[in-house]
């Protein structure tokens, strides 16, 4: 009963619209730096006019917060490493000067004035180095040429440019050679009712598809070759409902079975499928990814756990601190960490190789789904509840950028390069691109 309840709740979240929150313009390093300079200039003007010190200090504190945000979002501007380092050093210098000003408030306005002027000078040099690098992302969207589709998973092709999207409602997979404006996609029709969800690339550039459908058309792992040839590897007797999918270095394909509580392993060479049952019954495993330790890591939506399974099939589970968090997607990050989205918990979860966990709360109303770890350490996620693409910095700061289409419900996200991300929209029936820099 509990398994059915959680699965129904999850499908309701996927299918039902969420009222779009009030959208605010996205901000990046340039905007935060501009705001910091403005606050400093107003503090300097207040010093000259002899205003109360408390009002001046309030401006400086606001400026410090802006500088911290500028430092956090600087990596997304996609500038040369040396330029980024130079900007960072000037922002840090400005922050230190203002820190001294705040600490030296009892020493008089002369000290405050010198500190603020020094900070403004450092900030001006940083702004010059930022040049015409965009401070906030550009977001574009392309329609999916299938009416009932329900864009779900999304992966970047081996060429680093093409994007593949699964549509469980339409039993199709759509290929975009690129996400440039005007790109014509190719639609691959799968057997009716196959319900494609998770996608991953395996040996020979083949696309492997987790087909969740439980009727004659699904409950299988599909293999779509570059030529368009489709082969299905059906699960053993019983409705396993494959959901998440990942490729291992030895060419084996691993997948979760949301209905049976098992983890499957496919050998494409001979079509053999081996299943391993997780310790927690009715756990509804969903996301799965290859970890830096060579094991497969995944999520248990109903079990409220993260699992680790070796390539020999030995499974270990780690309970999540937040009750009923409904963990769904999982991604591998820097330093061997795994990152998990808590759909109902409204948090991102970081898991170490030993199972140690830290949760990062998101803004009220957030319902994170797909996520990806970028090379700079930021973790990007699709926020279905707030209709945004967001990121969590290594320091735990959260930034979100609203989508143009109301209630689009972004679901999956993948990196297309430094500062560029592709995402799918489950309700908006589109694929989108979020770009920082000059991609």
N, C-alpha and C positions, 0 to 999 in steps of 0.2 A: 504493500500500500504506500509506504513512504517513497519507494522508488518511483512509482507511478505519479505520485504527487509532485516530486521534484522535477520529473521529466515534463509533466504538463505545465508546471510553472515556467520552466525554461523555454518551452515552445511558445507559451503566451508572450514572454518577453521578446522572443524573436519575431513574432508575427504582429504584435500590436504596436501601434504608434505611441510615442511618448511625446507629450506636449513640449514643444521647443522652448528652451529657456531664452530669456532676453539675451541677444547677442551683442557683444562688445567688439570693437575693432581689435584684431590681433596686434601684439606688440613684440618687437625684437630688440636686439642690443642698441640699435640706433635710437629707437623711441625712448628706451629707458635712459640712455645717456643724455638725450635732449632734455628729458624731464629733470634729470639730476642737475644739469647746467642751469635750467630755468629756476629751480629751487635755490641754487647757490647765488644766482644773480639777484633774486628777490631778497635773500638773506643779506647780501652785501648792501642793497638799497636800504633795507631796514636798519642796518648798522649806521649808515650815513645819516639817516633821518632821526636817529636816536630812539627808535622804538624799543619796547620792552624786550629784554634778553630772552624771555620765555618764547616769544613769537619767533625770534631768530633761531633759537635752538630747535624749534619744531620744524622749521624749514630744513635745517641741516640733517635732522633725523630722517625726514622724508627723502632727502637727497641721498643719504647713505643707503636707504632701502632700494632706491632706483639703481645705484651703482652695483649693489649685490645682484640685482636682476640682470643688469647689463653683462656682468661677468658670467652669469649662468647661461645666458643665451648667445654669448659671443661665438661659441664654436659652430653654431648653425649658419653663420654668415659666410662660411666657405671662403675664407681668405687664405693666402699663403701662410704657412706655419710661422715664419719669422715675423710677418706682419701681425698675426694674431698675438704672438708672444709680446710684441712691442706695445700693442694696445692694452693687453692685460696688465703689463707692468705699470702703465700710466694710470689705469683705473685703480689699481691697488695703491699707487702713490697718492692719488686724490683721496681715496678712502682713509688712508692713514692720516693725512693732513686734517681731514674733518674729524677724525676720531680724536686727535689732539685738541682740536678746537672745542669739541664737546667736553673733553676732560679739563680744559683750561678756562672754563667759563667764569671762574671766580677771579681770574687774573686781569679781566678787563676787556673792553671791546677792541683794543689795539691787537691783542693776540688773536682774537676771533677774525678780525679783518685780514691779517696777514695769512692766516690759515686758509680762509675762504678764497683769497686771491690766488694762493698757491694751488689750491684744488682746481680752480677754474682754468688755470694755465695748463695743468696736466690733462684736464678733460678736453680742452680745446685741441691739444695735440692728438689725443685719442680719436676725437671726432674727425680730424683731418685724415688720419690713417684709415678710418673706416670708409672714407671716400663715398663712392656711390653704391657700396654694398647694401643691398636691401636690408632694412632692419626688421621687417615683418614678412611672413611668407606670402607667396601668391598661391591661390588655390583654384584649380580648374577641374571641370567634370565632363565626362563623356557618357552619353546614353548607352544602355545595353539594348541591342536590337531584338529582345525577346520580351513579350508582354509580361507573362507570369514567370519570373526568374528567381527572385530572392537571392541576389548576389551574396555569396557567403565567403568561401575561402578565396585567397588570391596569392599567387606566387609569381616571382620573376623568373623568366626563362634562362636557360644556360648562356644566352648571348648577353645577359645583363640589361636588356632593353625591352624585350617583349614581356607582356603580362597576361597571365592566364587566370580566369575567374570561373568558379563553379556556381551553378544555379540549381539547388535542390528542387525548387518548385517547377522548374522547366525541364529537368533531366537533360541539361546541356552543359557544355563547357565552352567558354568563349575565349578566343585568342585575339589580343591586340598586339600587332607588331611593334607598336610604341603607343605612348599616351599623348602624342602630339595632336594638336587640334586637327580635325578632319580625317583622322585615321579610320580606315574601314576595318572592322573586326571580322574574324572568321568564326562561324558557329559550328561546333561539333555536336551532333545529336546523339545522345546515348539511349539505350533501351528505355521505354516508358516506365516510370516508377522507380528508376534506379536511384534517384535522390543523391546526386554527387555532393559531397561536402569537402573533406580534407583533400589537399593536393600536395604532391611532392615530386621532385624529379629523381629518377634512378638511373641505372646503367644504360648507356646508349642514347642518352637524351630523351628517354621515354618519360611521359607524364603518368604518374600513378594516382589513382582516384579512389577515395573511400566512398563506396556507394552504400548509403544508409538504408535505402528502400528495402522493405521486407517482403515484397511480392516477387514475382518471377523475374522482374527486371533488375533487382538490386541484391543486397546482402552479399556483396562481392567486392573485390579489388579490381578496378579496371586499369588496363595499361593502354595508353594512347601513344602510338608511335609518331614520330615526326611526319611520316607519310599519311597519317590520318587513320591507320589501321587500329581497330580496337579489339582487345582480347580481355575477357573477364575471367577472373579466378574466384570461383564461388566458395563461400565458407562451408565448413562441414554442417551437418544437419543442425537446425535451430536458427533462430533469428538473432544474429549477433549485432547487426546494425553498425558496421564500421563508421567511425566518425573522424578521428584524427589520424594522421599518417606521417611517417618519417622514414628516410632512407639511412641505412647503416653503411659504413665504409666497405663492408664485405659484399655489398650488393643486395643484401636482404632488405625487405620492406616490412617495417613494423607498423602496427595500427591498433587503435583502441576499438573495443566493441561496447558501445554504450548500453545496449540492451542486455548483454549476457554478463557484463562485469569481467570480461577477459581481455587479455592482450594477445594479439595475433602476430605471427611472423610468416611472411611469404618468401619462398625461394623462387624468384622468377625463372631460374634456369630449368626447373622441373615442375613448377606449379604447386609444390607441396606447401601446405599451410599447417603450422603448429600453433596451438593455443595454450596460453598460460592463465590460470585463474588468479585474480588478486585476492589477498587475504580477507579484505572486507567485502562481505556479500552485498550485492545490489548497489555497488558504488558508483555506477555510471561513469566510467573513465571516458575522458574526452580528448583533451590536447595531449600531444606526445612530441618529444624532440630528442635529438641526440645530444647528450651532455659532453662536456670536455673530458670527463673521466671514461668515456667509451660506453657508458650505460645509457639506457633510454629512460627519460624522465617524463612524467605526465601528471594529469590532474584527474581527480575524482569528484565530479559535480555533486553527487549525492552523498558520497562518503566523506566529503570535506577534508580531503587529504591530498597530499602530493605523493606520488609513487616513484620508485626507482626500480628498474628491472634490468638485470644483467643480460648479456647476449645468450647466456645459458638458461635464462628463465627464472632466476632467483629474484623474488620481489621483496622490497622493503617499503613501508608506508610511513609518512610523517604527518601527524595531525596539524591542521591549520589553527592558529590561535582564535580567530574570529568564528563563532558558531554560525553554521548555515551560510557560509560565505559564497557558495556555489563557484568554485574555481573552474574556469573553462579553458582559456588559452595558456600556453607556456612557451617561453623562448629562452634560448641560451644567450648569456651575456658575458661581459668581461670577467676575468679572474675566476672563471669556472662557476659563476653564479647562474642560477636559473631564476627567471622572472615569471610570475603567474598573475593573471587577472582574476580578481574576485568580483564576479558579476553582481551579486547581491550585497557583498560586503562593502562595495564602493572603494576598494583599495587595490594597490599593487603589492605583491608579495615577493620578497627576494629570499631565495633559498641557497644556502651554501652546499658544498659537496657533502658535508657531514649532516645536513638536514637542519642546520640552525636557520631560523627565520627572522625576518624583519618586515613589518608591514608599513606601507606608505599611504596614509589617508589621502583621498582625492576630494575635490569640492562636493558639497552636498548635491545629491541628485545624480552623481556620476554612476554609470554602469559600464565599466571597462570590459572590452572583449578582446579582440586581437591586439598583439603587441610585438615589438621588435626592438632589439638592443642595437644601438648605433655604435660605430667605432669610437666616438668621442665619449662614450659612457652614458649618454642620455638614453632613456628608455621611452620609446614612443608608443602610444596606445590609441585605439579607437574607442571613443566614449559614446556609447549608444544613448545613454540617458540624457546627456547634455548636448548631443549632436555636435561633437567637436573632435578634433584630433589633438591629443595632448602629449606632453612629455614630462617625465620626472628626471631631474638632474641627479648626478651622483651625490649631491648634498641633500637631496630630498625635496627640493623646491619643485612646485608643479606649475606648468603653464599650459593653457589650452587655447585653441584657435577655432572659431566657429566656422561651420560649413555654409556655403551659399544656399543650399537647398534645405528648407525647413524639414525637420523630422526625417532626415535621410537615413538615420540609424547606421552609422559606419560600423563595419564588422571586422574585417581583416585589414592588416597593414603590412607592407613590406618595403624594404629599402631599395631604392633605385640608384643609389650613389650617395656621396656625402651631401647632406642637406636636401635630399630629394626622396620623397616617399609616395608610394602608390597605396590606395585604399579602396575598399569596396563598400557599397551602400546597400544594405539589405532591403530597406523600404524605398529609398530613392531610385533604385534600379539603375545605378550608375557606377562607374569607376572614376576615381579622382586622383589628382596629383597635388601634393603640397610641396612647394619648392622654396628653399632659402638659397640665396646666391644666384649665380649666373649659369645654371644648367641649361 
